[in-house]
Amino acid sequence: MDWEKLQNGSDIRGIALDGIPDENVNLTPAVVTTIAKAFVTWLRQRLGKEEVTLAIGTDSRISGPALKNAFIKGITEVGLTIYDCGLASTPAMFMTTVDKENPVTAGVMITASHLPFNRNGIKFFVKDGGLEKEDIAAILDLASKKQLPVSRIGGKVEAIDFMDQYTSHLVEYICREVNAADYEHPLSGMHIIVDAGNGDGGFFVDRVLNKLGADTMGSQFLEPDGHFPNHIPNPENPDAMASICQAVVQSHADMGIIFDTDVDRSAIVDKAGEPINRNTLIALIATVILREHKGSTIVTDSVTSDGLSDFIVSKGGRHHRFKRGYRNVIDEGIRLNHTGEECWLAIETSGHAALRENYFLDDGAYLVAKLIVEAARLKKEGKELQDLIRDLKQPVESTELRYIVTANNVQNYGQHVLDGIAEAVKSQADWKMVIPNYEGIRVSCTALDEQGWFLLRKSLHDPVLPLNIESNVKGGVEHISRRICGFLEEYDKLKK
């Protein structure tokens, strides 16, 4: 058993079901039971105490119940208590650790986000937040060495509906912040639809929007189905976004909401059927945050646009681009606060948005709730959410190219390429390295027929060098691409 292969950054992910050629199952119930026991060992070492309690939930994946039961088996066999939250969202499982009445030591979520139906994984939370990649490596090391707790009697599992507590928190938040004349129905007169993609996000309709008085006719794919028969539950997927955009137009809704499988990511659609995601979503929530916390730093990942930077500055904020990866972005926001630099928002273009006011938890439902509050306020003034970002300058063109690294040592060769391109840039009078920069190399392209930038970086998990290019003039991407790709052709271990 190659335990290290189960690590995917700060998560555990593996193949849980047969059905795809050449993809062999490595996340079996037996493996998950061992991981559960290793997690107990890790928790006890970290906290210095024997008695710990856990809560566990799962998304709609077909393999979820079996893997959840396998994890529960591992916990009860070592004499501990675990609360079974059933079908839940990833943010809710974190909230079990900070629950005011009965907080648990750790929350566990069985999910693989938007990956194909045969995959699954595990996310872990303690009250300080999600585990880091070093923690996952340590847990898997304990599992591989069988450094597990001894069996004890007395273990038990209790079923609880924690999603009821979690959604009540969202309902109370929206009621309080909108403060409508009809306090308990602040969304009366608003037509808001949801596309859950057959993941976990369908709860937002019945347990939140309907309770608050919204019209939700036109919502789609709310029933959990791990086959994901309609489209991948992923706000970044073109088919998924096209589906919710079409639904908004057809139902004449004021707003559309789309969640990923486990609801830690989201995006919205305006009433014209135009998506508000990636740079536009960041600009929208940044506008709200900067009104509440003027001067705040907004942390994003490295691929955000120059237009977004200008927009954030125009709203009185500071834009801090950091590395790709939602944990990297969130951790950087937390670090800045510890150094005395106020940061109230850390958000990745994928839709992972973490707000300081909400434990720096990447919670797609909380993000949407905050934007719904803003939409309700603007409605009273005869305005809409998109009015807040009309000044956001969008690039005329953009693209992402992916160069496959065929060298044996991907990381070393990737760095070799980056170093070489950095040297090549020095010889180009109209290209300038962007500093500071925390990932790969970012270059400003000032030629009249380019007017843009490119970012070349190493992928977090794949043997790939992604190349992002944006331009503010027609044809600019092609000009930039031709020049940078010319330099990249010199490296024989790169393949387009």
N, C-alpha and C positions, 0 to 999 in steps of 0.2 A: 504493500500500500504506500503510495507516494503522497504523504499528507501535505507536503508543501504545495502541491498542485491545486489544493482546495482553497488556497488564499487568493483573494482578489482585492488587493488594497486593504481596506478596513472591514471587509466582509469575508464570509466564507461562501463560495459558490462552486457548484459542481453539476454533474449530469445525474439526474435522479430517475430518469425513465428511459427505457429502450424506445426505439422508433426512428432514429436518424442514423444512417449508415456511418460507420467509423467513429461513432460517439459512444464510448463504453461507459456504463454506469459506474460512478465512483463515489456518489453521495447516497449510500445505502442506509436503511434504518439502523443497521449495526454500527456503521460509522458514526451516525448522528448520536446514538446512545453513548458511544465512547467520547465524542466531543462534549456532550452534556456533562459527563463526569469530569473531564479535563477542565471545563469551565468552572466547575465547583472548586477544584484544586486552585485554579488561578484566582478566583474570587477570595478564597480564604487566605491565600498568600498576600493578596493586595490589601485586604481589610484587616487581617490579623485576628479574625474571629471565625469560629466553627459554624455558628448558626446563621444561615442566610436563607432568604426566601426569593422566589422567582415568579415571574408572570410570563406567559407565552401566548402568541397569536400567530395566525397564518393568513397569507393572501389566498386568492382563489385558485391557485395552481392545483392540478390534479394530484400531484404527489404531496401536497401540503399536509393533509390529515395523517398520513402514514409517518411522515418525518416528524410532525409535531408529537405524535404518540411515542415515537422512538426517543425523542428528547425528554418527554415526561418520564418515560421508563428509566432513563439514566438518573434523573433527579430523585425519583421516589426510591430507587434501589439503594441510594446512599442515605436514606432516612430524612429527606428534606421535603418541604412543602412547595408546591408550584400551583399557581392559579392559571387555569385554562380560559383564555379570553376568546377562544373560537376565532371566527373570521374577524379580523381587525386590521387597522392601518399601522404602518411602521411608526408614525408620530405618536399614536396612542400608546404603543408599547413603551416608548420612552416615558410618557406621562405617568405610567404606573410607578415609576421610581420616585416621582415627586408628588404623588397623590397626598392630599392633606390629611385624609383619614387613615389610610392603610398603605403607606408606601412600601414597595418591595425593594430588596437589595439590588435586583437586576431584572431588566426586561429583555425578552428574546423574541425576535420576529423571524418566522420562516418565510423567506421571500427571495426572489431573484430579480426584482424590479421588472423591467420590460423584456427580459431575455426570453428566448423561445420556450414553448410549453414543456420541453423535456428537462429544462434546467430548474434548479432550485438553490437555495442558500440560507444562510443564517446571519442575522444582524444582532449585535449585543449592545445593551445600554446599561449604564449605571447613572446615578443622579447627576454626575458631572457631564454626562453626554455620551455619545457613541464611542466605542472603543477605537483605538488607533491601530494602524497596521502592525506596529510592534507588538501590541497586545494579542492580535490574532495569531501572529507568528509564534508567540509564547504558548498560547492555548494549543495550537496544533503540535508544537514540540512536546508538550505534556502528553497529548494523545498518542503521539508516535512512540513515546517511551513508556507508555502505560503507567504514568505517574498519576494514579486515580485514587479517589477516596475509597475506603473500605466500605463494604456493604453494611447497612444498618436497617433494622426494622423501624417502623413508625413513619415512613414517608407517605405523603398523601397528595392528591390532586383535587382541587376544588374548582368548579366551573363558575365564572362570574361574567356578567355583561358589562365589561369596562367601557365598551363603546358608548353605552348610555351616559356614563359619567363624562366621557370625552366630548361627546356631541352637546351635552348640556352646557359645557364650558363655552363652546362656540356660540350657541344660541344666546347665552347670557351676555357674552361679549358684544354681539351685534346689537342686541336690544339696548344695552347700556350706551354704546358709542353713538348709535343713530339717535336715540332718545326721542322717538316719534311720539306724536299725540296718542296714537294707539300703540302704547309701549311694547306690548307683546307681539305685535304684528307690524314691525317696522318696514317690511318689504311688500306690504299691500300695494298693488298697482304696478309692481315690477314683474316682468316676465323674464325669468332666468332658467336656462336649460343646462343639463349636465350630460356629458358623454363619459361614461366610466369605462368603456372599452371592455366590459365584462370582467374588470378587475374588482378592487375593493371599494371604489369610490361611490358606488350607488347609494350608500347610506346618506350622502349629503343632501339628496332630494327629500327623502321622507323624514329624516331626523333633524334636518336643519332648515332647508328652504321652505318646505311646506308648513312647518311649525311657525315660521316667521311671516306667513301670509303670501309668499311669492307664488306666481303662476309658473308651474314647471312643465306644462304641456309641451311636448316635443323632445323631452329628454330621452336619451337612447342608450341601449346596451348596459342597463343598470344591473342585470342579473349576473351574479358571479359565475363564470364559466372558464375554467383553466385551459380550454382549447383555444380561447380567444378567437371565436369564429368570425368576427366582423372586421376587426383590425387590431393591430398591436396596441395595447394601452400605453401609449408613449407620446407626450406632447411634441416631441421632436420628429416623430414619424410623419412623412408627408401625407400618407393615406389617412392617418388618424386625424390630422389637422384639417384636411380637406373635408372629412366626414362631419366634424362638428361645425365647420364654417357653413356647409350646405344646410345642416339642420337648423342653424340660427336663421338663415335667410328664409327657409321654407316655413318655419314656425313663427316668423316675424317677432323673434325674441329681442329683448333689450341687450342680452348678454349671454354668451355661451361659456361653459367651463369644461375643461378637459383635464383628467387626472391620469397619472401613470398607475401601474398595477397596485402599488402599496401606498399611494397617496402622499408620498414625500415630495412629489413634484406636481406642478400644475401649470396651466396657461389659460388665457381667456380669449374670447372672440368678441369684437364689437358688433353692434346691431347691423352693420353693413356686411357682416360676414368676413371681416378682415381680422387675421390673427394678431393677437398681442402676445408675443413671446420673444425669447432671446433678448436682443437689445431693447426692443420696445417695452417688454415686460419689466426689464431692469429700470428703464427710464421712468415707467409709471410708478412702481413702488418706491423708487428713489425720490420722486417728487413728493410723495406723501410723507416719507421719512424725514426729508429735509425741511418740510414745513414744521414738523414736530420737533426736530433736533437740528436746527440750523448749524451748519459747519461740520456736520458729521462726515467722517470718511465712509465711502461706499467701496467695499472690497468686491471685486469680480474676478473671474478667471481671465486668462491671457488673451482670448480671442475676441474680446469686445472691441467695438469700433471707435474710431477717433471722434465721430459725431456724438457718441454717448458720453465720452469724456468731456467734450465741450458743453454738453447739455447739463451734466452733473455740476460742473463748475458754475454754469449760469444760474443754477438753483441754489448756489451758496455752499456747495459741498466740495469734497476732495475725492478724486477717483484714484483708487489704488488697485492696479492690475496685479494679479498674482498667478500662481500656477493653476493649471487645469486640475480637476478633481474636487468634488464637493467638500471632502474633509480638509483638503489643503486650504480652500477658500474660507471655510468656517473657522478653522484653527488660526488663520491669519487675522481674522476679525477679532477673535478672542485675545490673541497676542497683542494686537494694537491697543486694545482697552487696558490690558495689564501694564503697558508702557505709558499710559496716560493720554493716548490719542483716541478720542471718542469715535467709536464705530458702532452704528446701530443697525447696519444691514450688510450681510455677506451673501452674495448670490452668484451662482454659476449660470451660464447661458442655457444650460440644459433644463433649468427650471427649479433646481435646488435653491431655495431661498430661506435663509436663516435670519431671524430678527432677534436682536438683543432682548427685546421686551418679552420674548417667548423662549427663553432658555437657549438662544442660538440654536434652535432646533429647526432642521429643514422640514417644514410642515406645509405641504401643498394646500391643505384645507384651511390652515390659519392664514396663509397668504391670501387666499381667495376671500376669506371672511373680511380681512382688512380692506381689500379692494371693493367688496360689496358695500361695506360701510361708507367708503368714499363715494361710490356710485349713488347711494341713497341720499347722501348730503348734496351732491351735485344736482340730483334730480329736482330738489326743492328750488334750486337756482336756475333751472331750465338748461342745465349743462350736462355733459357726459364725460366719461373717463377719458376718451380719446382727446378731449379738449385740453387735457393736462400735458399732452406730449406732442402737440402740433408743431412745436419749435424744434423737435428732435430731427437733426439732419441725418437722412438715410443715405448710405452709399449708392451710387448709380449702379455699380456692379459689384459682385462678390462671388468667390468660389473657394472650394477646398479641394486640393489635390493630395493624394496619399502615395508616398513612395515606400515601397516594401524594401526592407533591409534583408538581404540574403546572406550576410556575413554570419559566421558562427557566433561571435560575440556582438550581439545587437547593440548593447549600450555603448561599448567602446567605439564601434564603427560609427554609430550615430553621432557621438561626440566629435569624432574625427571629421565628419561631414560639417557639423556646425562650426567647428573651429576654422575649417577651410573656407566656408562661405563668409564668415566674419572677416577673414583676411581679404577675400575678394571684394567685399563691400567697400573697404578702405580705398580701393582704386577707382571707385565710381563717384564722380563729382556730384551727381544729383541723387545719390543714395546716402542716407545717414542713419547710423545705429541709434535706436531709441533707448535712452537711459533715464531712469532705472528700468530694468527689465528683469523679471524673475524666472523666465522660462524660455529656453531656446534663444533665438535672435529675432528681434523685431526691427524692421527697417522702414524708415519713412522715404517714400519715393516722390521726389519733387518735380520731375520732368513734366512739362506741360501736357504731354500725351499719357501721363501715368497718374499723377495727383492722388496718391494713395499710400498703401503700406502692405508689407507682407510679414508673416510670422512663420518661421520654420522651427519646429520643436520635435522632441522625442515623444512618442505616444506613452501614456502611463502603463499600458498593459500589453500592447501589440507590437510586433516587430515592424514598426511603421514610423516614418517621418511625415507627419501631416504638414501641409503647406497651405496656410490661409492667406488669401489675397483680397483686398478691397480697393476700389477706385471711385473717385468722385467725378470721373469723366467717362463718356462712352468710349469703349475700346480700350480703356486703361488697364483692365485686368489682363487682356491679351498681351499688351506691351510689357507689363511687369512679368507676367508668366514666361514670355519668350526669353527674357533676359535671365531670370533666376534659374529657369529650367536648363538654359544653356550651361550655366555653371555646374548644375547638378549632374549633367550628362558625363562629366569627367570622372564620376565615382562608379566603378564597375560593379559594386555590390548593392546598387540601388536599382529598383525596377518599378516603373510606373504602373 
